[in-house]
């Protein structure tokens, strides 16, 4: 019985640690998103700015945010945003989509990219945080 209880405690501790790590990643991602705020909005009430609002990015086809005037390069890129696509794009947007209007040099730090994806991907298309 003691081994079973100990095993359950270990599993519970690992779950709590994972949840805490994810929360920390999203918090760090929110801080990193400050680099994006001049051009992009996210969350409830987000509107297009110089760049499109980013709600519901995970699974959204590139060039399809409502009421945003995309470059032909974005509209015709064939990209459906997911973790891998986002991480490749954010490193060097102009290399991933030549002709994009996005004037951002990119983020090279892998941890920062991971944290940023954790933050951005938590929002559904209505700007609510996914549960």
Secondary structure, 3 states (H helix, E strand, C coil): CHHHHHHHHHHHHHHHHHHHHHHHHHHHHHHHHCCCCCCCCCCCCCCCCCCCCCCCCCCCECCCCCCCCCCHHHHCCCCECCHHHHHHHHHCHHHHCCCCCCCCCCCCCHHHHHHHHHHHCCECCCCCECC
